C-alpha cells in the first residue's frame, strides 16, 4: 500500500475498487480480490490477506511489499494486478511502473509469487493451477 500511496497520492480505502467481503468475512479492496479469495476458500487453500513480503538481510528483515495474498502451504505470494488495463492513461502507466518494480523486487529477493490479471478471472481455476505449478512445481489437489 505504501507504493500505491507514493504513486497515486493519498489513497482512501476502496478508492480504486469496490470494497468487498469474502465468504469468510475478510474485507478486501475489490470485487476481483473477493473472487480470488473465495476461490481459495472453495478449494481449501489457506491464505493470508496482505501479508508483508520480507527479505532476509543479515540478521534482520527488510519489507519488500504488501502483496494481496500469501499461501503459507506453498510459501508463495499472489498478486492480483487489477489496474493493469485501467482506462485512465496516467493511472495505468503509474500502476504498470509500480507493478514492474514490485516484480523486480520479488525476483531480486527470491520471493516466489504468482501474478493474476483480470483476464485470468474467467478461467481462474485453470489459470491459477498452471501458474502455481510454474512457480512451485506443485500441483493443487483436484477439487472434491
Rosetta blueprint (number, residue, H / E / L):
1 X L
2 X H
3 X H
4 X H
5 X H
6 X H
7 X H
8 X H
9 X L
10 X L
11 X L
12 X L
13 X L
14 X L
15 X L
16 X L
17 X L
18 X L
19 X L
20 X E
21 X E
22 X L
23 X L
24 X L
25 X L
26 X L
27 X E
28 X E
29 X L
30 X L
31 X H
32 X H
33 X H
34 X H
35 X H
36 X H
37 X H
38 X H
39 X H
40 X H
41 X H
42 X H
43 X L
44 X L
45 X L
46 X L
47 X L
48 X E
49 X E
50 X L
51 X L
52 X E
53 X E
54 X E
55 X E
56 X E
57 X E
58 X L
59 X L
60 X E
61 X E
62 X E
63 X E
64 X E
65 X E
66 X E
67 X L
68 X L
69 X E
70 X E
71 X E
72 X L
73 X L
74 X L
75 X L
76 X E
77 X E
78 X E
79 X E
80 X E
81 X E
82 X L
83 X L
84 X L
85 X L
86 X L
87 X L
88 X L
89 X H
90 X H
91 X H
92 X H
93 X H
94 X H
95 X H
96 X H
97 X H
98 X H
99 X H
100 X H
101 X H
102 X H
103 X H
104 X H
105 X H
106 X H
107 X H
108 X H
109 X L
110 X L
111 X L
112 X L
113 X E
114 X E
115 X E
116 X E
117 X E
118 X H
119 X H
120 X H
121 X H
122 X H
123 X H
124 X H
125 X H
126 X H
127 X H
128 X H
129 X H
130 X H
131 X H
132 X H
133 X H
134 X H
135 X H
136 X H
137 X L
138 X L
139 X L
140 X L
141 X L
142 X L
143 X L
144 X L
